[in-house]
């Protein structure tokens, strides 16, 4: 198996492997996106960007996305955020994590347009993991 590239040639699509051992760092989850060749795996990078002062009644956005996203992907991002927010409020009504934190999600890959609802699953996982991690630790 070590010399398989001698017979088959160079690997055509190595870009899905951005991280060593394919294990992403904290704040990064894998998602799926539809593209011209059917679909591909994308890395979704999210970070908690700050605490919102609810007493101040500022208009700071609680959720922001960046990257070249199609309409379905934008919708999927908003739905995943709303789902995680609703679920955590239902299970932990006294917790104000989603009301008091701002989250920024970036979909890298340069100018490649991304569209597809499957990435919402990865995003929901990140939001719920962040909530539970902060709740437990």
N, C-alpha and C positions, 0 to 999 in steps of 0.2 A: 504493500500500500504506500510505502514511502516514495516510490517512483511513479505513481499514477499520473502525475502531471507530465511526465515524458510521453505518455501515450495519449492523454486527453488534451494536453495543452494547458496554458495558463488559466487560472481561475477567472471567470468573467465578471462575477458580481461579488467582490470582497468587501464592499462598503458597508454592509450590515454589521460588520465586526469593528466597532469603534473603540471598544474597551478590552483590556487584557482579560483573557479567559472568558470573554463575553459576559463579564459580571460588571454591571454599571455601578457607578458611585451613588451615594445617597442622593435622593431627589430626582433620580432618572428612572423612568420605566419604559418598557417596550410597548409599542402599539403597532397596529396594522393600518396600512393606507392603500387605497386604490390608486393605481397609476396606469400608464399606457400599456404596460406589459402584464397587467393583471393585478399586481399588488406587491407590496414589500413591507419589511419590518422597519419601523422608524423609532428613534429614541426620542422620548418626550422629557424635557428637562423642566422641573418645577422648583420653585423656591418660595418660602414665606418671606415677603419683602418688608413686612413691618406690622406694627400694631397700630390699629386705628383708634383714635381717641373718640369714643362714642359720645362723651360729654360735650365735645367741641362741635358736634354736628357738622363735621367737615364733609365735603363731597368726594373724598378720596375713593377711587374705585377699589372694590374688594377683590376683583378678579380681572386679570389682563392676559391676553394671549398675543404672542408675536410669532412671526414666521409667515411664509407664503401659504395661506390656508384657503381652501375652497369653501363654499357655502355650507356643505354638509359637515365639514370638519369644524367650522366655527360653531355650528349648531350643536354638534356632538360635544364640544368643549363646554359650552354653556349648560347643556343638559347634565353632563357628568358632575359639574360643580353644584348644580341645583340638587341633584340626586344625593350627593354626599352630604350636603348641607341639611336637606330634609331628613335623611336617615339618622344623622347624628343628633339632630334636634329631637326626633322622636324617641331615640334610645336614651339620650342624656339631655333632657329639657333645660336643666339648670346651666349647662355649659354654653358659653358664648364664643367658642373658638372661631366659627365662621363669621360671626358678627364683628369680631374684634381684630381679625387678621386680614392682611392683604396677600394674595397669592399671584405670582407671575408664572405663566407657563409658556415655554418656548418650544417650537417645533423646528429643529435645525434641518439642514440639508440644502442650504443655499436657496437658489431660485427654483427648485423643483416644486411645482404646485402639489399640494397634498389634499386629498379628499377621500372621505370614507368614515363611516360611523364607528368602526371597530376601535379606533383610538380612544374613544370615550371610556371603554372598559379599563384601559391602562390608567387614564387620568383619574377615574373614580377610585381605583386602587390607591393611587398616590394620595389623594385627598383624605381617604379614610385612614390610611396608614399614618399620615402626618397627625391627624386628629388623635388617633389612639396612642401614638408614640408620645405626644405631648401630654396626654391624659395620664399615661402610666408612669412617665419619668419626669 
